[in-house]
């Protein structure tokens, strides 16, 4: 099975961020997916095919440079989606 480990990390970072800070604007599924997609488009994918690959990549993501890149991209994406949601706010 091929896994985009970046996607896994972004989803986990998003959940941690929302848990710690609460939803920053609309918390509908469309906005969440927009935030995740925008974040993923700012980061390089990292594909793994084995448990060993996951362990190594997990260690790399725990290092400050990668961890900071994910969080920075996530915060930027939240800001963009909150300012310009892809739906009228009344429909949220």
JOCOR-V359143 format. One record per helix or strand. SS is the DSSP state (h for helix, s for strand). FROM is the first residue (numbers start at 1). LEN is the number of residues. Records with the same first field share a line. If there is no record, write none. Layout:
# JOCOR-V359143
SS: FROM-LEN ; FROM-LEN
This chain:
# JOCOR-V359143
s: 3-2 ; 47-2
h: 5-17 ; 29-13 ; 51-12 ; 64-20 ; 89-3
